[in-house]
Amino acid sequence: MAGTSTGAALDALEELEETAKPFLLLRGVYTRPLTDAQRDAIAP
């Protein structure tokens, strides 16, 4: 990871880790994406 400072690089690494968690936990498990209506209902 790279960043303008050690703190920025660590923040980017943490973000990558959090993004990877669901992928690793759900590997091989069937998932169903939200429909457009469901997505719109939870959008801010």
PyMOL commands that set and color helices and strands:
alter all, ss='L'
color gray80, all
select helices_A, chain A and resi 6-26+36-42
alter helices_A, ss='H'
color red, helices_A
deselect
rebuild
show_as cartoon
